[in-house]
Amino acid sequence: FFFACLASWNMPKVKKDKKLHFGKVKPKGREGKDLHIDNIREAIDDYDHCYVYDFQHFRQNNMKEVRATFKDSRFFQANNKVMQVALGRSQEESYAENIYKLSPFLKGHCGLFFTNRPKAEIKDFFKNYEAPEYARMNDIADRNITLEKGPLSAMTFPVTMDPYLRKLGLNTKIDRGVIILLEDKPIAVEGEHISAEQGRLLKLLGHKLVSFKLTLTAHWSKHTATARRIKANEE
């Protein structure tokens, strides 16, 4: 018995196999930056036109619609410096002839758009595309909106919402199963920043004060190897 126990004591422990989880994981850090650069340069090889665009009031669902409209094209919204490196920041670094001249336009909220579609079609789409959206905190109101005192619509504001409305800053009471607003409440003031509470109230009331827009700012053509600024309201 003693020797059996000794043998058991000296036996090496067998490590359990680690469970490996396989899934779609986006690369991060340097690997992620290199992947963006490779993908952008691949697009430079594949497409005839590259545009820089600015965007306002970005919403993922609206961007998905735009991408669906241009399934044969490619959009990139990576870190601005990463996109600059992909194009090149000087004539010596330029991945394709003169495409480095787009790099100065990559600032603020912007992206790259690669396509083979005609320029007239692209300009027409970007000029006319606009998707109204609900304002978020720190957006600036473009009009005055006031919720007037009195009974609130039971369809929009059921009585169970009263505690929530009070948290949003409304002075209310309940009378015969209806929420009563006791005083006028400014929900948006033209020219002023919208608070988080105001943004929630505007959404409850169905007021969309901002629009998701895309504005072309520059263009590069592979055939002519030229890059140029696109002026506002340019036809």
C-alpha positions in Angstrom: 0.0 0.0 0.0 2.8 2.4 0.9 4.6 1.9 -2.5 1.3 2.3 -4.3 0.7 5.6 -2.7 4.3 6.7 -3.4 4.0 5.8 -7.0 0.7 7.8 -7.2 2.4 10.7 -5.5 5.3 10.8 -8.0 3.1 10.5 -11.1 3.1 13.7 -13.2 -0.1 15.7 -13.4 -1.8 15.8 -16.7 -2.9 19.3 -17.8 -6.3 19.7 -19.2 -6.6 20.9 -22.7 -7.5 24.6 -22.9 -10.8 25.4 -24.6 -10.2 27.4 -27.7 -12.9 29.8 -28.9 -13.1 30.5 -32.6 -15.0 33.5 -33.8 -14.8 36.6 -35.9 -12.6 39.0 -33.9 -11.6 42.3 -35.3 -7.8 42.9 -35.1 -6.7 45.7 -32.8 -3.7 47.8 -32.3 -0.9 47.7 -34.9 -2.4 44.6 -36.6 -5.8 46.5 -37.0 -4.0 49.5 -38.4 -2.1 47.4 -40.9 -5.2 45.7 -42.0 -6.9 49.0 -42.7 -3.9 50.2 -44.7 -3.9 47.0 -46.7 -7.6 47.2 -47.4 -7.5 50.8 -48.5 -4.5 50.2 -50.8 -6.4 47.2 -52.3 -9.3 49.5 -53.1 -6.9 52.0 -54.7 -5.8 49.1 -57.0 -9.4 48.0 -57.7 -11.2 51.3 -58.3 -10.9 54.3 -60.7 -12.1 57.0 -58.3 -11.4 57.9 -54.7 -13.4 60.6 -52.8 -13.0 62.1 -49.4 -16.3 62.9 -47.7 -17.3 64.6 -44.4 -20.2 63.5 -42.4 -22.6 65.1 -39.9 -24.7 63.5 -37.2 -23.4 60.0 -38.1 -25.9 57.1 -37.5 -24.9 53.5 -38.2 -28.3 52.5 -39.6 -28.2 55.3 -42.2 -24.6 54.4 -43.2 -25.8 50.9 -43.8 -28.4 52.2 -46.2 -25.7 54.2 -48.1 -23.4 51.1 -48.3 -26.3 49.1 -49.6 -26.9 51.6 -52.3 -23.2 51.3 -53.4 -22.7 47.5 -53.0 -20.2 47.7 -55.9 -18.1 50.3 -54.1 -16.2 50.6 -50.8 -16.3 53.0 -47.8 -13.6 53.4 -45.1 -13.9 55.4 -41.9 -10.7 54.5 -40.1 -8.5 56.7 -38.0 -7.6 59.8 -40.1 -3.8 59.3 -39.7 -4.1 55.6 -40.7 -6.0 56.6 -43.9 -3.3 59.2 -44.6 -0.6 56.6 -44.3 -2.5 54.3 -46.6 -2.7 57.0 -49.3 0.7 58.5 -48.5 1.5 61.9 -46.9 4.0 63.0 -49.5 4.9 62.5 -53.1 7.6 60.0 -52.1 5.1 58.0 -49.9 2.2 58.2 -52.4 0.7 54.7 -53.0 -0.6 55.8 -56.4 0.4 58.9 -58.5 -0.8 62.1 -56.8 -3.3 60.3 -54.4 -1.3 61.7 -51.5 -2.9 65.0 -52.3 -6.1 63.8 -50.7 -4.4 63.4 -47.3 -4.8 67.0 -46.2 -8.6 66.6 -46.6 -8.7 63.8 -44.1 -9.5 65.7 -40.9 -12.4 65.8 -38.5 -15.3 63.5 -39.2 -14.5 62.0 -42.6 -14.0 58.9 -44.7 -12.8 57.5 -48.0 -15.1 56.3 -50.8 -13.9 54.2 -53.7 -16.0 53.6 -56.8 -16.1 53.0 -60.5 -19.4 54.7 -61.0 -19.7 57.9 -63.1 -18.8 61.2 -61.3 -22.1 62.8 -62.2 -24.0 60.0 -60.5 -21.9 60.2 -57.3 -22.1 64.0 -57.0 -25.9 63.9 -57.5 -26.4 61.3 -54.8 -24.2 63.0 -52.2 -25.7 66.4 -53.0 -29.3 65.2 -52.4 -28.9 62.5 -49.7 -30.2 63.6 -46.3 -31.7 61.5 -43.5 -33.5 63.3 -40.7 -32.5 62.0 -37.3 -33.2 62.6 -33.6 -30.9 65.1 -31.9 -28.4 63.9 -29.3 -26.8 65.6 -26.3 -24.7 68.6 -27.4 -26.4 68.9 -30.8 -27.5 72.5 -31.5 -31.3 73.1 -31.9 -32.3 74.7 -35.1 -35.7 75.8 -33.9 -37.8 76.4 -30.7 -40.0 73.6 -29.5 -42.2 74.0 -26.4 -44.4 71.4 -24.7 -47.5 73.4 -23.7 -49.1 72.9 -20.3 -52.2 70.8 -20.0 -53.2 67.2 -20.5 -50.7 65.1 -22.4 -51.7 62.5 -25.0 -52.4 59.2 -23.3 -51.3 57.5 -26.5 -47.8 59.1 -26.3 -47.6 59.4 -22.6 -49.5 56.7 -20.7 -49.9 57.3 -17.0 -47.2 54.7 -16.2 -44.6 57.2 -17.7 -45.2 59.9 -15.1 -42.2 59.0 -12.9 -40.0 58.9 -16.0 -41.3 62.3 -17.3 -40.6 63.8 -13.8 -37.0 62.6 -14.1 -36.7 64.3 -17.4 -37.7 67.6 -15.8 -41.4 67.9 -16.4 -43.6 69.3 -13.7 -46.6 66.9 -13.8 -49.5 65.5 -11.9 -52.0 62.7 -12.6 -55.7 63.6 -12.9 -58.3 60.9 -13.7 -55.8 58.6 -15.3 -54.2 61.4 -17.5 -50.8 63.1 -17.1 -51.2 66.8 -16.7 -48.3 69.2 -17.5 -48.5 72.0 -15.0 -46.4 74.5 -16.9 -45.0 75.1 -20.4 -41.7 73.3 -20.9 -39.1 74.4 -23.5 -37.8 71.2 -25.1 -35.4 72.9 -27.5 -34.2 76.5 -27.8 -32.8 77.7 -31.2 -29.1 78.0 -31.2 -28.6 76.3 -27.8 -27.1 72.9 -27.0 -29.6 70.1 -26.4 -29.3 68.2 -23.1 -29.6 64.5 -22.6 -33.0 65.0 -21.1 -34.2 67.2 -23.9 -33.0 64.7 -26.4 -35.1 61.9 -24.8 -38.2 64.2 -24.8 -37.7 65.2 -28.4 -37.6 61.5 -29.4 -40.7 60.7 -27.4 -42.5 63.6 -29.2 -41.2 62.5 -32.6 -39.2 65.7 -33.4 -36.1 65.1 -35.6 -34.0 68.2 -35.5 -30.8 67.0 -37.2 -29.9 65.2 -40.4 -27.3 62.6 -41.3 -25.4 64.1 -44.3 -22.4 63.2 -46.4 -20.5 65.9 -48.2 -17.8 65.3 -50.8 -14.7 67.4 -50.2 -12.1 66.0 -52.6 -11.6 63.6 -55.6 -8.8 61.6 -57.2 -8.9 60.0 -60.6 -6.7 57.0 -61.5 -7.0 57.7 -65.2 -5.8 61.3 -65.1 -3.7 60.8 -61.9 -5.1 64.1 -60.6 -6.5 65.2 -57.2 -8.7 68.2 -56.6 -10.9 69.9 -54.0 -14.6 69.7 -54.5 -16.2 73.0 -53.8 -19.4 73.4 -51.8 -22.5 73.3 -54.0 -20.4 72.3 -57.0 -22.4 70.9 -59.9 
